[in-house]
Amino acid sequence: MKLASDAVTVTPDGIAQVNLSVEEKAATPNKRALLKLQLQAAFAQLPTIKAVQILVGGVELSAPDPPQLSGDALPGTIPWAIAGGRLVRIEGNPPAPVAVPGVNLSTIPEPSDPAIGYQNGGLIVVLSMGQNLVYVPADGTPPRTLFPGHHLVPPSVDRLDWAWTAEAQSRGTIVAARQNGRVMRMKADWLDGRSVRSLRVSRDGSRMVIVSASPVGVVEVDVVAIVRRSGIPQRIGEPLPIGATLTGAVSAAWVDEASVAVLGRAGVHADLGVYLVPIGGPTQLLLARPDAVALAAGRGERALYVANAAGALFVSNTTSWTAFTTGVRFPTFPG
């Protein structure tokens, strides 16, 4: 459905009124119901919005009870990483790296940056030498390359087991690949000529956060929509900038449906740290960590992890970082 040019107005009592073009009145009741639910879910993330009305010509459009939308997939509570050339989960008390059964990285040159599917037996991919996206079966069978590149961004796996990546030196393309070898290339003209540092698909699979820098080093953090047909990625939408006060950023990860965590800085002389960046809200520093080189996020502000170059992993609490384990690189959660 297309929105009218004056699509959204907000009343003083917090009602978001979404004006549809007149021809959309003929849409089926089920489509109107789904649209209303989607709009409610989107606007509910804004603290000033209390309800949503869909209008055509100033008259509220009726719709039946809507279906249920799929929410965020759960990332679990146990971080993954690479330790000693093996894919590991960090579990136990005290936490320690435990090799994932059936996953063999030994034949992959310089494995790094694992990305994990949400389901048991879901997709597992890594980068090889930073340039090839490699699928790693969990049954011990040989890995295979899904997408050969030059210098790829660390991948992200969505809830439908598509693995996403892009060339770090962008020519305006983002790639999604499946275990069966299918590859979808999507245009992102606004990235052409920029340096892509990080991308991460939201847990509901509908959006992606991208960190990139201009040729002179000006950093942007953007959220884009993912458009699919029957679950297959077709294109990505226009960028929505967030985190306007950030002057530097290394990577980003989703904290919940409405917020991302960014490893970066918000001033010329500011220490590197983890910032909470709500979509449509002000950026705030959660905790500084000048030696951090990697970020991973479970669900919520108290499930944030950073690693340093020495392989030490730290977890956030309300006021500081707590040592979690050592000897690991490339921490991540499913997604």
C-alpha positions as CSV (number, residue, x, y, z in Angstrom):
1,M,0.0,0.0,0.0
2,K,1.1,3.5,-0.7
3,L,0.7,6.3,1.8
4,A,-0.4,9.7,0.8
5,S,2.1,12.6,0.7
6,D,0.8,14.0,4.0
7,A,0.9,10.4,5.3
8,V,1.2,10.8,9.1
9,T,0.0,13.4,11.6
10,V,0.1,13.2,15.4
11,T,-2.8,14.6,17.5
12,P,-2.0,16.4,20.8
13,D,-3.3,13.3,22.7
14,G,-0.8,11.0,21.0
15,I,-2.9,9.5,18.2
16,A,-0.9,8.8,15.0
17,Q,-3.3,9.3,12.1
18,V,-2.0,7.6,8.9
19,N,-3.7,8.9,5.7
20,L,-4.0,6.4,2.9
21,S,-4.5,7.4,-0.7
22,V,-8.1,7.1,-1.8
23,E,-7.5,4.1,-4.2
24,E,-6.3,2.0,-1.2
25,K,-9.8,2.0,0.3
26,A,-10.5,-1.0,-2.0
27,A,-7.8,-3.2,-0.4
28,T,-9.1,-6.4,1.1
29,P,-10.1,-6.3,4.8
30,N,-7.3,-8.7,5.7
31,K,-4.7,-6.5,4.1
32,R,-6.0,-3.5,5.9
33,A,-5.9,-5.4,9.2
34,L,-2.3,-6.4,8.6
35,L,-1.3,-2.9,7.7
36,K,-2.9,-1.5,10.8
37,L,-1.1,-4.0,13.0
38,Q,2.3,-3.3,11.3
39,L,1.8,0.4,11.7
40,Q,0.8,0.0,15.4
41,A,4.0,-2.1,16.0
42,A,6.1,0.5,14.3
43,F,4.6,3.6,16.1
44,A,4.5,1.8,19.4
45,Q,8.3,2.1,19.6
46,L,7.8,5.9,19.9
47,P,7.1,6.9,23.5
48,T,4.7,9.7,22.5
49,I,2.3,7.5,20.4
50,K,-0.6,5.9,22.2
51,A,-2.7,4.6,19.3
52,V,-2.9,4.5,15.5
53,Q,-5.8,5.4,13.2
54,I,-5.9,4.6,9.5
55,L,-7.8,7.3,7.5
56,V,-9.0,7.7,4.0
57,G,-10.4,11.1,3.2
58,G,-10.5,11.9,6.9
59,V,-12.7,8.9,7.7
60,E,-11.3,6.0,9.8
61,L,-10.9,2.8,7.7
62,S,-12.6,-0.2,9.3
63,A,-10.6,-3.5,9.6
64,P,-11.2,-6.9,11.2
65,D,-9.2,-8.2,14.1
66,P,-5.6,-8.4,12.8
67,P,-3.4,-11.5,12.7
68,Q,-0.4,-11.9,15.0
69,L,2.9,-10.6,13.7
70,S,6.1,-12.6,14.2
71,G,8.1,-11.0,17.0
72,D,11.9,-11.1,17.5
73,A,13.5,-14.4,17.4
74,L,15.3,-15.1,20.7
75,P,19.1,-14.9,20.6
76,G,19.6,-17.1,23.6
77,T,21.7,-16.3,26.7
78,I,25.0,-18.0,25.7
79,P,27.6,-16.2,23.6
80,W,29.5,-17.9,20.8
81,A,33.0,-17.2,19.7
82,I,36.1,-18.6,18.1
83,A,38.8,-20.1,20.4
84,G,41.9,-22.0,19.3
85,G,40.6,-22.3,15.8
86,R,37.3,-23.9,16.9
87,L,33.7,-22.6,17.1
88,V,32.7,-22.5,20.8
89,R,29.9,-21.6,23.1
90,I,30.9,-19.9,26.3
91,E,29.0,-21.7,29.1
92,G,29.3,-23.2,32.6
93,N,30.3,-21.8,35.9
94,P,32.8,-20.3,35.7
95,P,32.1,-19.6,32.0
96,A,34.5,-21.3,29.6
97,P,34.7,-22.0,25.9
98,V,33.1,-25.4,24.9
99,A,33.6,-26.6,21.3
100,V,30.4,-26.9,19.3
101,P,29.9,-30.6,18.3
102,G,30.1,-31.5,14.7
103,V,31.5,-28.1,13.5
104,N,34.9,-28.3,12.0
105,L,36.8,-25.2,11.1
106,S,40.2,-26.9,10.6
107,T,40.0,-26.9,6.8
108,I,39.0,-23.2,6.6
109,P,41.9,-20.8,6.1
110,E,41.8,-18.1,8.8
111,P,38.2,-18.6,10.0
112,S,36.7,-15.5,11.6
113,D,33.5,-13.6,12.4
114,P,31.0,-16.5,12.9
115,A,27.3,-15.9,12.3
116,I,24.8,-18.3,13.7
117,G,21.1,-19.1,12.8
118,Y,18.5,-19.0,15.5
119,Q,17.1,-22.5,15.2
120,N,18.8,-25.7,16.4
121,G,20.7,-26.9,13.3
122,G,20.3,-23.5,11.7
123,L,22.8,-21.9,9.4
124,I,26.4,-21.4,10.5
125,V,28.8,-19.3,8.5
126,V,32.2,-17.7,8.9
127,L,34.5,-15.6,6.9
128,S,37.7,-17.2,5.5
129,M,40.7,-14.9,5.3
130,G,38.2,-12.0,5.6
131,Q,37.2,-12.4,1.9
132,N,35.0,-15.5,1.5
133,L,31.6,-16.3,3.1
134,V,31.8,-20.0,4.0
135,Y,28.9,-22.3,5.2
136,V,30.0,-24.7,7.9
137,P,27.8,-27.8,8.2
138,A,27.1,-29.0,11.8
139,D,27.4,-32.7,10.8
140,G,31.2,-32.6,10.1
141,T,30.8,-32.6,6.3
142,P,33.2,-30.3,4.4
143,P,32.5,-26.5,4.5
144,R,31.7,-24.8,1.2
145,T,31.9,-21.2,0.0
146,L,28.6,-19.4,-0.5
147,F,30.0,-16.1,-1.7
148,P,33.5,-15.3,-2.8
149,G,34.5,-11.7,-2.1
150,H,37.5,-9.4,-1.7
151,H,37.1,-7.9,1.8
152,L,33.8,-8.8,3.3
153,V,32.0,-7.3,6.3
154,P,31.3,-9.8,9.2
155,P,28.1,-11.6,8.3
156,S,24.7,-11.7,9.9
157,V,22.2,-14.6,9.7
158,D,18.5,-13.8,9.8
159,R,15.6,-15.9,11.2
160,L,15.0,-17.4,7.8
161,D,18.7,-18.6,7.5
162,W,19.8,-16.0,4.9
163,A,23.4,-14.9,5.5
164,W,24.0,-11.2,4.8
165,T,27.3,-9.5,4.1
166,A,28.8,-6.8,1.9
167,E,32.1,-5.7,0.5
168,A,33.9,-3.4,3.0
169,Q,34.7,-1.0,0.2
170,S,31.2,-0.7,-1.1
171,R,30.1,-0.4,-4.7
172,G,26.5,-0.1,-3.6
173,T,25.6,-3.7,-3.2
174,I,24.5,-5.9,-0.3
175,V,24.4,-9.7,-0.6
176,A,22.2,-12.4,1.0
177,A,23.1,-16.1,0.5
178,R,21.4,-19.3,1.4
179,Q,22.8,-22.7,2.4
180,N,21.7,-24.1,-1.0
181,G,23.9,-21.6,-2.8
182,R,21.3,-19.1,-3.9
183,V,22.6,-15.6,-3.8
184,M,20.6,-12.4,-3.9
185,R,22.3,-9.1,-4.7
186,M,20.5,-6.0,-3.7
187,K,21.3,-2.4,-4.6
188,A,22.2,0.1,-2.0
189,D,23.3,3.1,-4.1
190,W,23.8,5.3,-1.1
191,L,26.6,3.1,0.1
192,D,28.6,3.3,-3.2
193,G,32.0,4.6,-2.4
194,R,31.6,4.3,1.4
195,S,33.5,2.0,3.7
196,V,31.1,-0.5,5.3
197,R,32.1,-1.4,8.8
198,S,29.2,-3.5,10.2
199,L,25.8,-4.8,9.3
200,R,23.3,-6.7,11.4
201,V,19.8,-7.9,10.6
202,S,17.1,-7.4,13.2
203,R,15.8,-10.5,14.9
204,D,12.4,-10.2,13.2
205,G,14.2,-10.1,9.9
206,S,12.5,-6.9,8.7
207,R,15.4,-4.4,9.1
208,M,19.1,-4.1,9.1
209,V,21.5,-1.7,10.8
210,I,24.5,-0.6,8.8
211,V,27.6,1.3,10.0
212,S,29.6,3.0,7.2
213,A,32.0,5.8,6.7
214,S,32.5,8.3,3.9
215,P,35.9,8.6,2.1
216,V,36.9,11.3,4.6
217,G,35.9,9.2,7.6
218,V,32.4,10.7,8.4
219,V,30.5,7.8,10.1
220,E,26.8,7.1,9.7
221,V,24.7,4.5,11.4
222,D,21.6,3.7,9.3
223,V,18.6,1.4,9.6
224,V,17.0,0.1,6.4
225,A,14.0,-2.0,5.7
226,I,14.3,-5.4,4.1
227,V,11.7,-6.2,1.5
228,R,11.0,-9.9,0.8
229,R,8.7,-12.0,-1.3
230,S,7.8,-15.4,0.2
231,G,10.7,-14.9,2.6
232,I,13.2,-14.3,-0.2
233,P,15.0,-10.9,0.1
234,Q,14.2,-8.6,-2.9
235,R,15.6,-5.2,-2.0
236,I,16.4,-2.9,0.8
237,G,14.8,0.4,1.6
238,E,16.2,3.9,1.9
239,P,18.5,4.6,4.9
240,L,17.1,6.1,8.1
241,P,20.0,7.7,10.0
242,I,20.2,7.1,13.8
243,G,22.8,8.0,16.4
244,A,23.5,11.5,15.0
245,T,25.9,12.4,17.8
246,L,28.3,9.5,17.1
247,T,31.6,10.6,15.6
248,G,33.0,7.1,15.3
249,A,31.6,3.6,15.2
250,V,33.2,0.2,14.9
251,S,30.2,-2.2,14.9
252,A,26.5,-2.4,15.9
253,A,24.2,-5.0,17.3
254,W,20.4,-5.2,18.0
255,V,19.5,-4.9,21.7
256,D,15.7,-5.2,21.2
257,E,13.1,-4.3,18.6
258,A,13.7,-0.6,18.9
259,S,17.3,-0.1,19.9
260,V,20.8,-1.0,18.8
261,A,24.1,-1.0,20.7
262,V,27.0,0.7,18.9
263,L,30.7,0.3,19.7
264,G,32.0,3.8,19.0
265,R,32.5,7.3,20.3
266,A,30.5,10.5,20.5
267,G,33.2,13.1,20.5
268,V,36.6,13.9,19.2
269,H,38.3,13.0,22.4
270,A,35.7,10.6,23.8
271,D,36.7,7.2,24.9
272,L,35.6,4.2,22.9
273,G,32.5,2.7,24.5
274,V,29.1,1.1,24.0
275,Y,26.3,3.5,23.2
276,L,22.6,2.7,23.3
277,V,20.9,4.1,20.1
278,P,17.1,4.0,20.1
279,I,15.4,4.3,16.7
280,G,14.0,7.9,16.9
281,G,15.5,8.6,20.3
282,P,18.7,10.2,21.9
283,T,22.0,8.3,22.0
284,Q,23.5,7.6,25.4
285,L,26.7,6.1,26.6
286,L,26.2,2.9,28.5
287,L,29.8,2.0,29.4
288,A,33.2,3.1,28.2
289,R,35.7,0.5,27.1
290,P,38.8,2.0,25.4
291,D,40.4,-1.4,24.6
292,A,37.3,-3.0,23.0
293,V,37.6,-4.4,19.5
294,A,34.4,-6.4,19.2
295,L,30.8,-6.2,20.4
296,A,28.1,-8.8,20.8
297,A,24.6,-8.3,22.1
298,G,22.0,-10.7,23.6
299,R,18.6,-9.3,24.5
300,G,18.7,-6.2,26.7
301,E,21.2,-3.8,28.1
302,R,22.6,-6.3,30.5
303,A,23.5,-8.8,27.8
304,L,26.2,-6.7,26.1
305,Y,29.6,-8.2,25.6
306,V,32.9,-6.7,24.4
307,A,36.2,-8.4,23.6
308,N,39.7,-6.8,23.6
309,A,42.6,-7.7,21.3
310,A,44.1,-10.0,24.0
311,G,41.0,-12.3,23.8
312,A,39.4,-11.2,27.1
313,L,35.6,-11.1,27.1
314,F,33.6,-8.8,29.4
315,V,29.9,-8.5,30.1
316,S,28.0,-5.4,31.1
317,N,26.3,-4.7,34.4
318,T,24.7,-1.6,35.6
319,T,27.9,0.4,36.3
320,S,30.9,-1.5,34.8
321,W,32.2,-4.3,32.8
322,T,32.7,-7.7,34.5
323,A,35.3,-10.2,33.3
324,F,33.6,-13.2,31.7
325,T,36.2,-15.4,30.1
326,T,39.5,-15.3,28.2
327,G,41.1,-16.8,25.1
328,V,38.2,-16.0,22.7
329,R,37.8,-13.8,19.6
330,F,34.8,-12.7,17.5
331,P,32.1,-13.0,20.1
332,T,28.6,-13.2,18.8
333,F,25.0,-14.2,19.4
334,P,22.6,-15.9,16.9
335,G,21.6,-13.4,14.3
